[in-house]
Amino acid sequence: MRFGISTSCFYPLPTEQAVRWLAEQEVPFIEIFFNSLLETDEPLLGEMKQILAASGTRVQSVHPYTSALEPLYFFSEYERRVDEALELYSRYFQAAAELGAEVFVLHGDRPGGFLSEEQTFERFARLAERGYSFGIMVTQENVVRNRGRDLGYLVRMKEYLGSLAAFTLDLKQALRSGYDPMEILDALGKSVRHIHISDSDGQSDCLPVGKGKADIAGFLAKLKALGYDDGVILELYRENYGGYEELTQSLSVLRGLKY
């Protein structure tokens, strides 16, 4: 598995500075959370590429700051806006391809949106096909504020889209949505292509790995049984940990687990 850390953990530190810190710590895989469209173009994109080229750090995935606008962009009744949004997200895909990323994380529609489920699946398919034209896999994340919080919705999405369906499973978002992450993994199986990992203890669902009581080893064992060899990326909010060293300590704990 590809254990790594997301630049989102450092927000509001500028993204290129987060990339530099992770590269200096020799973190092998990272997720880049774009916090501005300026970061998808020169000179900022070039700066990140230079940092990565001088290190052994690879970009596994990217995540857009425009996630909150995706219901408006892709899941409204106004078709022309979808075409516009596809062009906008192509900027992310192009930047992701230049960085060597493989995965794009989508939050998707909001609960109670304007479209039927099948219509949202078709909109996802259009975006996924655009992503694949850049060599990027678009994945639907199970975010509590979005339609993907409902496991039934995700299962129906998988059945409808077949091989085009791909998911990011976020452990803290699963707990916030009322699900055991194992339950989601059982239901979606090999369609899960990316992981946002964090620990939990019954009081907090967003802790550095090793600071909680979650069965992380058991979760990784289930991934291994599925033949999973993709990204397992630590994603914490800045208020949920102290010094940056806790991020690399989490990575060390993950690497040391027996599963």
Residue, then its C-alpha position, 0 to 999 in steps of 0.5 A: m500500500r502507498f502510505g502518505i500524507s495530504t497537504s490538506c493537513f497543513y491548511p492554511l499553510p500555502t500548498e507549495q510550502a506543505v509540499r516542500w515540508l513533506a518532501e524534506q521529510e522524505v514522505p513517499f506519497i502525498e495528496i495535494f489539496f489545491n487551495s487556489l486555481l493559481e496552484t494549477d498553473e505557473p509559477l506555483l505548479g512549476e515550483m511544486k514540480q521542481i520540489l518533487a523532482a528533486s525528491g523521492t516524493r510522488v503525488q498519489s492524488v489531488h483534491p480541489y478546494t471547489s468541492a463545496l461548489e460541485p452541486l452547483y457545477f455538476f448537479s444542477e438542472y442547467e446543462r450549460r453550467v456542466d459544460e463550463a465546469l468540465e472545462l474548469y475541472s480539466r485544469y485540475f486534471q491537467a495539473a494532476a497529470e503534470l504532477g504524476a497523480e493518479v486519483f482525483v477526489l470528488h465530493g459530488d452532489r448534496p443530499g436532496g439535490f435537484l437530480s435523480e440518482e441516475q442523473t447524478f450517476e450520468r453526470f459523474a460518468r461525464l466527469a470521470e470520462r474527462g478525467y480518464s482523458f488526462g489519465i486521472m481516475v475520478t473517485q466519489e468520496n463518502v462525505v457526510r455533507n454530500r449525497g455520498r454519505d449514504l452507503g445505499y447511494l454509493v452501492r447503487m452508483k457502483e451497480y449503475l456505473g460498473s467499472l467506471a465507479a471508483f470511490t475514496l473511503d474516508l474513515k472519519q467521514a464514514l463515522r460521521s455518517g453513521y457507518d463503520p468503515m469496514e461496512i463501507l469496504d465490504a459493500l464497495g469492495k474493489s471499487v474503493r481506490h483511495i483511502h483517507i485515513s485517521d484514528s478515532d477514540g469515541q470522542s474524536d473521529c479525526l486523530p493522528v494514527g496511534k492516538g486513538k483506538a480504531d482497529i486500523a490494522g484490521f482495516l488494513a488487513k481487509l484492504k490487503a485481502l481485497g488486493y488493495d495496492d493504492g493510496v492510504i493517505l493521512e488526512l487530518y484537520r489542523e485543529n486535530y493535531g499539534g506539531y507537524e511531527e505528529l504527521t510523520q509519526s502517524l506514518s511511522v505507526l502505519r508502516g509498523l502495523k502488522y496486518 
